């Protein structure tokens, strides 16, 4: 049995074990992950529950922090940000490594920051309007934190 510590929206940590999520919960989670707008009726039918039981399960999954939110799937090319890239980030001064995510958090164009194993300490997902804007973003990252970066432009996303 694996144990995870999840933070809910108040920042509290709640221990959740994989045994706490049963097959019916997994059906609901899978459907919502595919379509966050799935109706309670659709969730109930797929999981073999009543609509009220499906609603109760969704609410419990939300309260426990297993469902952390709902999001739209955006066509970034049509929305004016067709360039996506992974940017590996390696600190020049490892004594300041822990400050990097906080300092990069609110920079426009940085979608997410992952702590990774290996030579780079962090991997960023960035989205910008043009190659020139990518260069500007990289320059801003370098001015904000003492790091070296390596970028990989995403050509196509398959899934």
C-alpha positions as CSV (number, residue, x, y, z in Angstrom):
1,X,0.0,0.0,0.0
2,X,1.5,3.3,-1.0
3,X,1.0,6.5,1.1
4,X,1.0,10.0,-0.3
5,X,0.8,13.3,1.5
6,X,-1.5,15.7,-0.4
7,X,-2.0,19.3,0.4
8,X,-5.6,20.5,0.3
9,X,-6.5,24.1,-0.6
10,X,-6.0,25.3,3.0
11,X,-2.4,23.9,2.9
12,X,-3.1,21.1,5.4
13,X,-1.5,17.8,4.6
14,X,-3.8,14.8,4.6
15,X,-2.3,11.3,4.3
16,X,-4.0,9.4,1.6
17,X,-3.4,5.7,0.8
18,X,-4.1,4.1,-2.5
19,X,-6.5,1.7,-0.6
20,X,-8.7,4.7,0.1
21,X,-9.6,5.0,-3.6
22,X,-11.7,2.1,-4.8
23,X,-12.6,0.9,-8.3
24,X,-15.7,3.1,-8.5
25,X,-13.6,6.2,-7.4
26,X,-11.1,5.3,-10.1
27,X,-13.8,5.2,-12.8
28,X,-15.0,8.6,-11.7
29,X,-11.4,10.0,-11.6
30,X,-10.7,8.6,-15.0
31,X,-13.8,10.1,-16.5
32,X,-13.2,13.5,-15.0
33,X,-9.6,13.5,-16.0
34,X,-10.7,12.9,-19.6
35,X,-13.7,15.3,-19.4
36,X,-13.8,17.6,-16.4
37,X,-17.4,18.5,-17.5
38,X,-18.8,15.0,-17.3
39,X,-22.2,15.1,-15.7
40,X,-23.1,13.4,-12.5
41,X,-25.5,11.3,-14.5
42,X,-22.6,10.1,-16.8
43,X,-20.4,9.4,-13.8
44,X,-23.2,7.5,-12.1
45,X,-23.9,5.4,-15.2
46,X,-20.2,4.5,-15.8
47,X,-19.6,3.6,-12.1
48,X,-22.8,1.8,-11.5
49,X,-23.9,4.3,-8.8
50,X,-26.9,6.4,-8.3
51,X,-26.5,10.1,-9.2
52,X,-26.5,11.1,-5.5
53,X,-23.9,8.5,-4.6
54,X,-21.7,9.7,-7.5
55,X,-22.1,13.3,-6.4
56,X,-21.2,12.3,-2.8
57,X,-18.0,10.5,-4.1
58,X,-17.0,13.5,-6.2
59,X,-17.4,15.8,-3.2
60,X,-15.3,13.5,-1.0
61,X,-12.6,13.2,-3.6
62,X,-12.6,17.0,-3.8
63,X,-12.5,17.5,0.0
64,X,-9.6,14.9,0.3
65,X,-7.6,16.8,-2.3
66,X,-7.6,14.0,-4.8
67,X,-9.5,16.1,-7.2
68,X,-7.6,19.4,-6.9
69,X,-9.6,21.3,-9.6
70,X,-11.0,21.4,-13.1
71,X,-9.4,22.9,-16.1
72,X,-10.1,23.7,-19.8
73,X,-8.0,22.1,-22.5
74,X,-6.6,25.0,-24.5
75,X,-5.4,25.1,-28.1
76,X,-2.3,27.2,-27.5
77,X,-1.7,27.7,-31.1
78,X,-5.1,29.3,-31.6
79,X,-4.8,31.3,-28.4
80,X,-1.6,33.0,-29.6
81,X,1.0,31.0,-27.8
82,X,2.1,28.4,-30.3
83,X,5.7,27.9,-29.0
84,X,6.0,25.4,-26.1
85,X,9.4,24.3,-24.8
86,X,11.0,22.4,-21.9
87,X,13.7,24.4,-20.2
88,X,16.1,22.5,-18.0
89,X,17.4,24.6,-15.2
90,X,20.7,24.0,-13.4
91,X,21.7,26.3,-10.5
92,X,25.1,28.0,-10.8
93,X,25.1,28.2,-7.0
94,X,23.6,25.1,-5.3
95,X,23.3,26.9,-2.0
96,X,20.5,29.0,-3.5
97,X,18.8,26.1,-5.4
98,X,15.7,26.0,-3.1
99,X,14.9,29.7,-4.0
100,X,14.6,29.1,-7.7
101,X,11.0,27.8,-8.0
102,X,9.7,30.7,-5.8
103,X,11.5,33.3,-7.8
104,X,10.3,31.9,-11.1
105,X,6.7,31.2,-10.0
106,X,5.1,34.5,-11.3
107,X,7.0,35.0,-14.5
108,X,4.6,35.1,-17.5
109,X,5.3,32.3,-19.9
110,X,6.4,29.7,-17.3
111,X,3.5,27.2,-17.1
112,X,5.0,24.8,-14.6
113,X,8.2,23.9,-12.7
114,X,9.2,20.4,-11.9
115,X,11.9,19.2,-9.5
116,X,13.7,16.4,-11.4
117,X,16.4,13.8,-10.8
118,X,19.6,14.1,-12.8
119,X,21.9,16.9,-13.8
120,X,19.3,19.7,-14.1
121,X,17.6,20.4,-10.9
122,X,14.4,21.7,-12.5
123,X,12.4,21.3,-15.7
124,X,10.2,24.2,-16.8
125,X,7.3,24.0,-19.2
126,X,7.1,27.3,-21.0
127,X,4.7,28.7,-23.6
128,X,5.3,31.9,-25.6
129,X,4.1,33.6,-28.8
130,X,7.3,33.4,-30.9
131,X,10.9,32.3,-30.9
132,X,11.8,35.9,-30.0
133,X,9.6,35.8,-27.0
134,X,11.2,32.5,-26.0
135,X,14.6,34.2,-26.1
136,X,13.2,37.1,-24.0
137,X,11.8,34.7,-21.5
138,X,15.2,32.8,-21.2
139,X,17.0,36.1,-20.7
140,X,14.5,37.1,-17.9
141,X,15.1,33.7,-16.2
142,X,18.8,34.3,-16.3
143,X,18.4,37.8,-14.9
144,X,16.1,36.5,-12.1
145,X,18.1,33.5,-10.9
146,X,21.7,32.4,-11.3
147,X,21.2,29.4,-13.5
148,X,22.3,27.7,-16.8
149,X,19.5,26.6,-19.0
150,X,19.0,24.3,-22.0
151,X,15.8,24.5,-24.1
152,X,14.0,21.9,-26.1
153,X,11.2,23.2,-28.3
154,X,8.1,21.0,-28.5
155,X,7.2,20.3,-32.1
156,X,4.0,18.3,-31.6
157,X,2.1,16.8,-28.6
158,X,0.6,13.4,-29.2
159,X,-1.2,12.8,-25.9
